[in-house]
Amino acid sequence: MLKLGIEEEFHVVDLATRRVVPSARGLVDRLPIGAFIGDRDTASTIRMVGSAHHELGDIRGELVALRGILVQRAAGLHLGALAGGTAPLLGRDDPAAAESVGGRHTCGMFVRVEAEDGETATRAIAWIMPHVSTLLALSASSPFWAGRDTGHASWRRHRLEAVAPTPTGGGVGATESARETLHSPLRLSPHTPMLELRVCDASADVEVTVAIAAVFRALYRYASRAVVAHRTPPAPSPAIAHRAIRYAARFGLAHDLIDPVAAVTRPAAAVVRALVAEMAPYLREADDLDRVETTIERVLTEGTGAARQRDTARAGDLSAVVDRELARTMACVVVTDTSPALDGSPAPDAPSALDAVVR
């Protein structure tokens, strides 16, 4: 079974104002070395780096444990950690954040899957790329930016697509695209034989994160076997594949999705279910199918993170959205962290993380 690893990014939020604050570096100093890193471009986001595991249950367990440490240490500083493509309320004194493009002040979820070798992974991209728009739609969780509704389900990905050139040739599996495009949906790891999925928003719902990772691993298994068998990959226009990603960023699951292979729009639920059905044999091999089907059906019924945030905003305001997303981020967490701080002193006293954000 191929190993999987997940990285998640979090916004650092002041629990009193519900706004993003530039406190990530101070928080990182209180977190386990290697598991958490700050962003070089902004002081308001933290990246959590998980290890690679074979079993989906082990991956989920590590995410829950690391989220628990992050929540506890953040609460000791009266901060919260919010998983989502964007934070609805930016800092009052951060005008650059309101105008930033290219991914700054946004958070993603990244999945890396073990590959047999770089050549196989490179050729597998052509098989996987038509489906990355569907994975983006499932993860969409960034409808609000700088206090306003953007009209997009994934404003984060919209901004990345807006500053990236539209591909016009070379094929969706071109090595140059995978290695050199900064915000490519798929790319080869520069250090190890792993393929990385980089298109998704960070998700407050850990089960959604795990399910997307499982589908991506199934996609890679399907693609790599097709490569070994010397099958001809689908050949959608790169421009159509690019448009499908933009469409998914715009609507999430609230509208049709573009099927970039057939170059037609279809109901989002039909596209998602077709992908899961096609990947079912590969999900079953890893004993992931039941978990994935349960989570995907829940998302199709309840809506994406973007839809959930808009529902909350209609019933309240953006402060309520932040509160609900903070609570959702830690809903899987049992806060029991009593480990010492990195300097050897006791961990800072902290209120219950849920009490701190749910009012």
Secondary structure, 3 states (H helix, E strand, C coil): CCCEEEEEEEEEEECCCCCECCCHHHHHCCCCECCEEECCCCCCEEEEECCCECCHHHHHHHHHHHHHHHHHHHHCCCEEEECCCCCCCCCCCCHHHHHCCCCCCCCEEEEEEECCCHHHHHHHHHHHHHHHHHHHHHHCCECEECCEECCCCEHHHHHHHHHCCCCCCCCCCCHHHHHHCCCCCEEECCCCCEEEEEEEECCCCHHHHHHHHHHHHHHHHHHHHHHHCCCCCCCCCHHHHHHHHHHHHHHCCCCEEEECCCCEEEEHHHHHHHHHHHHHHHHHHCCCHHHHHHHHHHHHHHCCHHHHHHHHHHHCCHHHHHHHHHHHHCCCCCCCCCCCCCCCCCCCCCCCHHHHHCC
